[in-house]
Amino acid sequence: MEQTKKKIVWLVALLGVGSIPVFAKPFAVGSYLGQTPPGPIAQIFAPGLICDRSPHQKERHGHFSADGNTFCYKKLGKVYVTENTDRGWTVPKHIKGIPDLSWSPCLSPDANSIYFINQHFTRSGRRRTPRSKGWSFHRCIRTSKGWSLPEELGPPFSLAVGGFSVAADMGPDHLYIN
Protein backbone atom coordinates (compact mmCIF):
# COMPACT_ATOMS: atom_id res chain seq x y z
CA MET A 1 0.00 0.00 0.00
CA GLU A 2 2.80 2.40 0.97
CA GLN A 3 4.65 1.63 -2.27
CA THR A 4 1.51 2.33 -4.32
CA LYS A 5 1.11 5.74 -2.64
CA LYS A 6 4.73 6.62 -3.52
CA LYS A 7 4.15 5.65 -7.17
CA ILE A 8 1.00 7.77 -7.32
CA VAL A 9 2.81 10.78 -5.79
CA TRP A 10 5.64 10.46 -8.32
CA LEU A 11 3.20 10.08 -11.20
CA VAL A 12 1.26 13.20 -10.15
CA ALA A 13 4.52 15.15 -9.72
CA LEU A 14 5.78 14.14 -13.18
CA LEU A 15 2.48 14.99 -14.83
CA GLY A 16 2.44 18.36 -13.08
CA VAL A 17 5.98 19.29 -14.13
CA GLY A 18 5.45 17.98 -17.66
CA SER A 19 2.35 20.11 -18.19
CA ILE A 20 3.99 23.44 -17.25
CA PRO A 21 4.93 24.32 -20.88
CA VAL A 22 1.33 23.67 -21.99
CA PHE A 23 0.07 26.43 -19.70
CA ALA A 24 3.08 28.78 -20.06
CA LYS A 25 2.29 32.25 -21.36
CA PRO A 26 3.78 32.93 -24.83
CA PHE A 27 6.50 35.54 -25.25
CA ALA A 28 4.19 37.60 -27.50
CA VAL A 29 1.02 36.94 -29.50
CA GLY A 30 -0.03 38.08 -32.96
CA SER A 31 1.68 39.19 -36.11
CA TYR A 32 4.58 41.63 -35.92
CA LEU A 33 5.29 40.47 -32.33
CA GLY A 34 1.89 41.87 -31.35
CA GLN A 35 3.10 45.39 -32.17
CA THR A 36 1.58 48.08 -34.34
CA PRO A 37 3.31 48.11 -37.76
CA PRO A 38 5.65 51.07 -38.31
CA GLY A 39 4.14 54.40 -39.17
CA PRO A 40 5.29 58.01 -39.60
CA ILE A 41 6.03 58.49 -35.87
CA ALA A 42 9.08 56.76 -34.38
CA GLN A 43 8.32 54.43 -31.48
CA ILE A 44 10.27 51.96 -29.36
CA PHE A 45 9.80 48.55 -30.96
CA ALA A 46 8.36 45.82 -28.74
CA PRO A 47 9.23 47.52 -25.44
CA GLY A 48 10.04 44.95 -22.80
CA LEU A 49 10.07 42.16 -25.39
CA ILE A 50 12.84 43.07 -27.81
CA CYS A 51 13.76 46.63 -26.86
CA ASP A 52 14.75 47.39 -23.31
CA ARG A 53 14.15 50.90 -22.02
CA SER A 54 17.34 50.68 -19.95
CA PRO A 55 20.27 52.72 -21.28
CA HIS A 56 23.01 51.07 -23.32
CA GLN A 57 21.10 47.90 -24.32
CA LYS A 58 21.84 48.45 -28.01
CA GLU A 59 19.11 46.49 -29.79
CA ARG A 60 19.63 46.81 -33.52
CA HIS A 61 19.55 45.22 -36.96
CA GLY A 62 16.03 43.77 -36.66
CA HIS A 63 14.79 41.71 -39.60
CA PHE A 64 11.52 39.86 -40.17
CA SER A 65 11.28 36.92 -42.56
CA ALA A 66 9.12 37.46 -45.66
CA ASP A 67 6.16 35.69 -44.04
CA GLY A 68 6.55 37.75 -40.86
CA ASN A 69 6.85 34.68 -38.61
CA THR A 70 10.56 34.87 -37.74
CA PHE A 71 12.40 37.85 -36.29
CA CYS A 72 16.20 38.17 -35.96
CA TYR A 73 17.99 40.97 -34.10
CA LYS A 74 21.15 41.89 -32.25
CA LYS A 75 21.27 42.88 -28.58
CA LEU A 76 24.39 43.60 -26.55
CA GLY A 77 26.61 42.06 -29.22
CA LYS A 78 24.66 38.77 -29.49
CA VAL A 79 22.27 37.62 -32.23
CA TYR A 80 18.79 36.33 -31.29
CA VAL A 81 15.90 34.72 -33.18
CA THR A 82 12.24 34.43 -32.13
CA GLU A 83 9.50 32.64 -34.06
CA ASN A 84 5.72 32.93 -34.24
CA THR A 85 4.15 29.52 -33.51
CA ASP A 86 0.54 28.44 -33.05
CA ARG A 87 0.98 29.34 -29.35
CA GLY A 88 2.55 32.76 -29.92
CA TRP A 89 6.10 34.03 -30.22
CA THR A 90 8.88 31.96 -28.69
CA VAL A 91 11.31 33.42 -26.17
CA PRO A 92 14.24 34.85 -28.19
CA LYS A 93 17.01 32.28 -28.59
CA HIS A 94 20.66 33.31 -28.68
CA ILE A 95 22.36 31.92 -31.82
CA LYS A 96 25.54 30.71 -30.14
CA GLY A 97 27.41 29.89 -33.38
CA ILE A 98 27.55 33.56 -34.35
CA PRO A 99 30.53 35.16 -32.61
CA ASP A 100 29.84 38.01 -30.20
CA LEU A 101 30.36 41.48 -31.63
CA SER A 102 29.51 40.38 -35.16
CA TRP A 103 27.94 43.18 -37.14
CA SER A 104 24.68 43.64 -39.03
CA PRO A 105 22.90 40.27 -38.76
CA CYS A 106 20.33 39.88 -41.52
CA LEU A 107 17.70 37.16 -41.74
CA SER A 108 17.05 35.76 -45.21
CA PRO A 109 13.46 36.11 -46.48
CA ASP A 110 12.85 32.36 -46.05
CA ALA A 111 14.29 32.48 -42.49
CA ASN A 112 16.76 29.68 -43.29
CA SER A 113 19.96 31.77 -43.26
CA ILE A 114 21.44 34.55 -41.15
CA TYR A 115 24.05 36.73 -42.86
CA PHE A 116 26.46 38.89 -40.84
CA ILE A 117 29.82 40.65 -40.92
CA ASN A 118 32.70 39.61 -38.68
CA GLN A 119 36.41 40.17 -38.37
CA HIS A 120 37.13 37.67 -35.61
CA PHE A 121 37.78 34.51 -37.59
CA THR A 122 38.84 33.37 -41.05
CA ARG A 123 37.42 30.80 -43.43
CA SER A 124 39.75 28.16 -41.95
CA GLY A 125 38.37 28.87 -38.47
CA ARG A 126 41.46 30.67 -37.18
CA ARG A 127 40.90 33.71 -35.02
CA ARG A 128 42.02 36.98 -36.50
CA THR A 129 43.95 39.35 -34.30
CA PRO A 130 41.95 42.24 -32.83
CA ARG A 131 44.08 44.65 -34.92
CA SER A 132 43.15 42.95 -38.16
CA LYS A 133 41.31 45.28 -40.51
CA GLY A 134 39.87 42.45 -42.57
CA TRP A 135 36.10 42.11 -42.30
CA SER A 136 34.18 39.45 -44.16
CA PHE A 137 30.64 38.27 -44.71
CA HIS A 138 29.45 35.03 -43.14
CA ARG A 139 26.31 32.91 -43.14
CA CYS A 140 24.73 30.45 -40.71
CA ILE A 141 22.20 28.01 -42.16
CA ARG A 142 19.18 26.62 -40.31
CA THR A 143 19.47 22.85 -39.90
CA SER A 144 17.26 20.23 -38.29
CA LYS A 145 19.42 20.61 -35.15
CA GLY A 146 19.42 24.42 -34.97
CA TRP A 147 21.86 26.73 -36.73
CA SER A 148 25.09 25.71 -38.46
CA LEU A 149 28.45 27.16 -37.59
CA PRO A 150 29.27 30.27 -39.64
CA GLU A 151 30.75 29.91 -43.09
CA GLU A 152 32.66 32.76 -44.69
CA LEU A 153 31.20 33.77 -48.05
CA GLY A 154 34.66 34.69 -49.39
CA PRO A 155 35.45 36.90 -52.40
CA PRO A 156 33.98 39.14 -53.60
CA PHE A 157 32.54 39.66 -50.11
CA SER A 158 35.85 40.24 -48.30
CA LEU A 159 36.15 43.77 -47.01
CA ALA A 160 39.10 45.88 -45.95
CA VAL A 161 37.16 47.91 -43.38
CA GLY A 162 34.06 47.41 -41.24
CA GLY A 163 30.88 49.36 -40.69
CA PHE A 164 28.77 47.85 -43.43
CA SER A 165 25.21 46.58 -43.44
CA VAL A 166 23.79 43.66 -45.35
CA ALA A 167 20.27 42.82 -46.54
CA ALA A 168 18.86 39.91 -48.53
CA ASP A 169 15.93 39.92 -50.94
CA MET A 170 13.57 37.23 -52.20
CA GLY A 171 16.03 36.05 -54.86
CA PRO A 172 18.24 33.18 -53.73
CA ASP A 173 21.46 34.84 -54.83
CA HIS A 174 21.01 38.51 -53.93
CA LEU A 175 22.73 40.33 -51.08
CA TYR A 176 22.62 44.09 -50.79
CA ILE A 177 25.62 45.69 -49.13
CA ASN A 178 25.73 49.22 -47.77
N, C-alpha and C positions, 0 to 999 in steps of 0.2 A: 504494500500500500504506500509506504514511504517513498519507494523508488518510483512509483507511478506519479506521485505528486511532483517529484523533482523533474521528471520528464515533461510533465505538463507545464511547469514553471518555465523551463528552458524553451519549450516550444512557443509559449506565449511571448517570451522575451525576444526570441528570434523573429517572430512574425511582426512584433512591434517595431524593432529596429529596421527590418527589411521594408517596412511600409513608409518610412519617413520620407524618401524621395517622392513617393506618390502624392503626398500632401504638401510638399515643399512649395513655397511661393516662387514663381518664375522671376528671373532677373528683371525682365520687362515684358510687356505684352503689346502686340499690335505691330503694324508695319512701321518702318522708320524708327525702331526702338521705342514706339509709343509716343514719339515726339511730333510736333507740328513741322511739316516740311519747311525748308528755308523760304524766307520772304525778303522784302526790302529792308527790314530792320534786323540788325545783328542781334543775336541772342546766344547765350551759353547753350551748347549742345548737350542734351541729356544730363543736366546737372545732377550730381550724385550717382549717376550710373557710369557714364564715360568721363565727363568733365568734373573735376573736383574744384570747388570754389576756393580751396586753400591756395596760398601763393606758391609759385615755383613748382607746379605739378607737371607742366609742359605736355599736355595732351595735344597731339598734332597728327597730320597726315591721315585723316580718316577717309576710308573708302568703302562704299557699299558695292556688293556684287550687282550684276545687271538685274537680277530678279529681286533685289532688295532684301534677301534673306540672310546675308552674311555681311558682317562689318569688321573691318581690320583697322587698327589704329596703333599709334605709338604713345606710350606714357612713361615718363621717367627713364627713357633710353631703352625700353623693352617693347616688343611688338606683341599685341593681343588680338584675338579673334573671338567674336561672339556670333552665334547663329540663332535664327528664328525657327523654332520647332513647333509642333502642334501644341506644346504646353507653354509657349512663350520663348523669350530670348534666354539663351544659356548664360551662365556667369562667364565673363571674359576669361579666355585661357591664354596664358603666356606661351608663345611659340619659342621654346627653349633652344631650338637649333639655330635661330637667328641671333648672331652675336649682339651683346649690349652695345649701345651707341651706334648702331647701324643707322643709316639715314634714309628717309623718304620711303617707308614701306608702301607698296601699292598692291592691292588685291586685283587679280585678273577678273574680268567680267563673269567668268564661269565659276569663280571662287575656288579654283583648283591650283592656283599658283600665287605666291607672294613674291614680288620683285622688290629689291632694295639695293642701296649703295653701301659699300663698306670698304674700309682700308685696312682692316685688321688681319686678314688672312689672304693667301694666294690660292690659285687654282689647285695646287698640290697639297693644300691644307696647312702650309707653314704660316706661322704668324709673321706679319710684317712688323717692322719696328715702329714705335709711335711717331718717329720723325719722317716716316715714309710719306711721300706726297702722292703716291699712287692710289687712286680710288678706282673701284670697279663695280660693275653691276652683277648682282647675284639673284638666284631664284630658288625658292623652296617649293616643292610640289606636294600636293595633298596625296597621301597614300591611304591604304586601308588601315594602317597603324598610326596615323597622325600625319605629321609633316616630315618630309625628307630633310636631310642635312643640306645646307646651301651648296649650290653649284655656281661657279663663276661663269658668266655668259661669254667672257673673253672678247677679243677684238671683233667688231669695231667699238665695243662698249667699254674699253679701258680708258680711264680718264687720268689726266695729270693733276687735277685739283678737285676739291670737293665742293659741296654746296649746290648740288643739282637735285632736281626732282624728276620723278618718273611717273608715267601714267600709261595704262594699257587700254586698248579699245576692243571692240567686239571681234576684230580680225585676229586670227591665231598668231600672226607674225608681226604685229605692230606694237612698238613701244614708242612713246613720246617722251623726249628728254628736254628738260628746261635747264 
